[in-house]
Amino acid sequence: MPQMMPMEWTMLYITFLATFLMFNIMNYFTQSPSQQSKMKKTININKTNWKW
């Protein structure tokens, strides 16, 4: 069986690397932020009237 040319190995590596990165990026961005929706914090703003 003949060996593959180095350029073919490089293209094969790039293809698998791109597939792996796309899979991980898609899994990262498809997760819903469940922690933010559970905790709703109200921001207390104390307005003070400054008299100069």
DRENPAKOL-364751 format. One record per residue (C-alpha): residue number from 0; x, y, z. Coordinates in nm, 3 decimals, decimal comma. Example, Ala and Ser with C-alpha at 12.3 -4.5 7.8 and 13.67 -1.06 7.14 Angstrom:
BEGIN
{padren 0 {1,230 -0,450 0,780}}
{padren 1 {1,367 -0,106 0,714}}
END
This chain:
BEGIN
{padren 0 {0,000 0,000 0,000}}
{padren 1 {0,159 0,331 -0,098}}
{padren 2 {0,207 0,602 0,156}}
{padren 3 {0,005 0,920 0,137}}
{padren 4 {0,179 1,235 0,027}}
{padren 5 {0,260 1,489 0,303}}
{padren 6 {0,016 1,740 0,153}}
{padren 7 {-0,263 1,488 0,182}}
{padren 8 {-0,174 1,426 0,547}}
{padren 9 {-0,185 1,801 0,609}}
{padren 10 {-0,523 1,837 0,444}}
{padren 11 {-0,653 1,537 0,639}}
{padren 12 {-0,529 1,691 0,965}}
{padren 13 {-0,684 2,029 0,881}}
{padren 14 {-1,015 1,863 0,793}}
{padren 15 {-1,034 1,670 1,119}}
{padren 16 {-0,922 1,970 1,321}}
{padren 17 {-1,184 2,194 1,160}}
{padren 18 {-1,454 1,933 1,221}}
{padren 19 {-1,349 1,894 1,584}}
{padren 20 {-1,343 2,270 1,644}}
{padren 21 {-1,680 2,326 1,477}}
{padren 22 {-1,835 2,047 1,684}}
{padren 23 {-1,702 2,195 2,008}}
{padren 24 {-1,801 2,550 1,917}}
{padren 25 {-2,154 2,442 1,825}}
{padren 26 {-2,190 2,249 2,153}}
{padren 27 {-2,063 2,547 2,351}}
{padren 28 {-2,303 2,798 2,199}}
{padren 29 {-2,613 2,572 2,200}}
{padren 30 {-2,618 2,538 2,580}}
{padren 31 {-2,880 2,759 2,734}}
{padren 32 {-2,775 2,974 3,031}}
{padren 33 {-2,998 2,810 3,292}}
{padren 34 {-2,827 2,975 3,590}}
{padren 35 {-2,911 3,328 3,481}}
{padren 36 {-3,281 3,258 3,431}}
{padren 37 {-3,319 3,107 3,779}}
{padren 38 {-3,158 3,391 3,968}}
{padren 39 {-3,322 3,726 3,911}}
{padren 40 {-3,163 4,000 4,111}}
{padren 41 {-3,323 4,337 4,149}}
{padren 42 {-3,093 4,634 4,138}}
{padren 43 {-3,165 4,882 4,413}}
{padren 44 {-3,093 5,234 4,301}}
{padren 45 {-3,090 5,487 4,581}}
{padren 46 {-3,143 5,827 4,427}}
{padren 47 {-3,029 6,114 4,637}}
{padren 48 {-3,115 6,475 4,570}}
{padren 49 {-2,800 6,675 4,596}}
{padren 50 {-2,849 7,032 4,708}}
{padren 51 {-2,552 7,243 4,612}}
END
